[in-house]
Amino acid sequence: MSNSVFQGVIQQLRDIPGRVFGVVDSEGCVVSCTEITLLGQRWPEAMPLFAGNEQTVTFEQKTFRAITNSIDALEYAAFCSGDDEQAKLLCNMAYIALRDARAYYEEKHDRGTFVKNIIMDNILPGDIYIRAKELHFITDAPRAVFLVRQVGRSDVATVDVLSSLFPDRLQDFVLSINETDVAVIKQLSDMASAEELEKIAVSIEETLKNDLFIKCVIGIGTVSSHLRELADAYKEAQTAIDVGKVFDTEKSIINYENLGIGRLIYQLPTTLCEIFLTEVFKKNSIDALDQETLFTINKFFENNLNVSETSRKLFVHRNTLVYRLEKIKKLTGLDLRQFDHAIVFKVALMVRKYLSSRDIR
């Protein structure tokens, strides 16, 4: 455990006049103290006196009280200068504060490790219930997983920055996954909406951009109602980033629930995708279409197959657009003005994009 946890409590005791407070480890070394000159000093001969003793013990005009672990083994001891009754009282007060700080630190650390084991599938489903009970963890609560992937440049301070953005250490968790990825598990209200998830993701993105000048992509999994569902939500957040990288390259925030047909295509075998393209474009390959034609097709889809609106957006005459659509029909055999043909063509474009991302076409 970090000695800084003890130091934070010890520093608050400096205001008590005429007393020195500190902590020694199991070997009698002073690891935290209000008197800096005492740091590093060793009093090994004192340790046998209060090992196994639950009361205060005096030694060389100092009062000690042991801090034990869950199996009652000595790990640390709090001490206060003096061997009078007031020293015993103050030492007990320091002991309580230090013990509680240690318990809070360990519980927080254990909770974070517990959640990380869940999302990484490193814990059996049956053990989730047992461990959650030990850590006083609420199992049935809505939670969202945000996977933050740093792009271009990574910063080790990302976890600290995001931890300050989500200060509730008992409900929200910021976990380092690898050099580029950080997972944020956020507990939500029962009425949380997709818009709320989007706002949280935007705040994450803007915080990293403003504080660390880091660009990131954020994947959002579906909201889980139970701890055991967090692993699936984490995988969905991963999928959201991977699929978005193929089909929504301009987006930096991708929600798994909005992936649509792209999610289905991403899971298809590449051989099946190649067969599909061959069967759809029997006359000519989709590669026979030039960039201008593909741009026209995409605009036509963006405007819901509306000829008049598309021609207006392209700044061309309506008849010019109709001519282009007829040309596409001759090349591919698909009339984009027919809904069924348009769906097939749209899927074919996405399949082609998917294969290109895999360096297959």
C-alpha positions, 0 to 999 in steps of 0.5 A: 500500500502507498505510504502517501495514504498514511501521510495524508492523515498524518499531515492533518495531525500536525495542528495538534501542538506539542505532539509528533505523530507517525507510522512505522512498518512491520520492521520498525521503520518510520514510513510517515511522520509529522516530523520529517527528520524521523522518516527512515529511522528504525526502531526494530526493538519496539516491534515485539512489544505491540505485536499481537497487542490490541491496546496501546504500548509505550516505548522510549517516551512514545505510545504505539498501537498496532494496525493489523491486516485481515488475519491479525498479522502486524503490518503497521503501527501508529505512534504518538510522542509521549507516554502519558494518558493524553498520548494514549488518547491521541494515539488511539485517535490517530490509529482510528483515522489511519485504520479507516484510511487504510481500509478505504484505500484497500477497498477502493483498490480492490473494487477497481481490480474487481471491476477490471476482472469482470470486464476482462472476463477474468472472474467466474460468474458465480464468483462475481456475487461472492466478491461483490458481497465482500466489497459491499458492491451494488450488483443491480444498478445501471452502468455504462462502459466507455472505452477511450482509445487515444489516437496518435499520442498517448499520455500516462496522465489520462487515467488521473485526468479522467479520475478527476472527471469522475470523482465518485470512487465507489460508483465510477471507475477509470481503469487503464487497459493498455498503452492506448485504451482506458475504460470508464465504468459509470453508474447511471440513474434509472432513467438515463437516456442515449443523450446522457451517454453522449454528453458523458462521452463528449465531456471525456473527449473535451477534457482530454483535448483541453487538458492533455491535447489528446485526440481520442475515439470513444466507444459506448456499449449498451447499458448493463443492469447487472455487474455480470453484463459489464463484460458484454458491454465492454466488448460492445464498446470495443466493437463500436470503435472497430466498426466505426473505424470502418464505416464512420471514420469521421465520428469520434464517439460511436454508440454500439446501439447505433451501428446498424447494419455495419455491425452485421457486415463486420461480423461476416466472413470475408469470403462471403462478402466477396461472393455477395459483391460478385453476385450483386454486380454481375454486369460490371464490378463496383470498381468500374464506378468512378469517384464522381458517380460514387459521390452522386450515389452517396448524396442520393442516399443521404437525401432519402432517394429524393431526386429533386432534393439531391439535384438541388444539393449537387447543384445540377439539373434534375434531368442531369441526375436522372441521366446519371442514375440511368447510367448507373443502372446500365453499369450495375443493373440496379435502379437506385430509384427503387427501394429494394435495389437501393438497399442492395446497393447501399449494403454492397458499398458498405461491404466493399468498404469493409473489405478495403479496410481488411486490405482484401479489395 
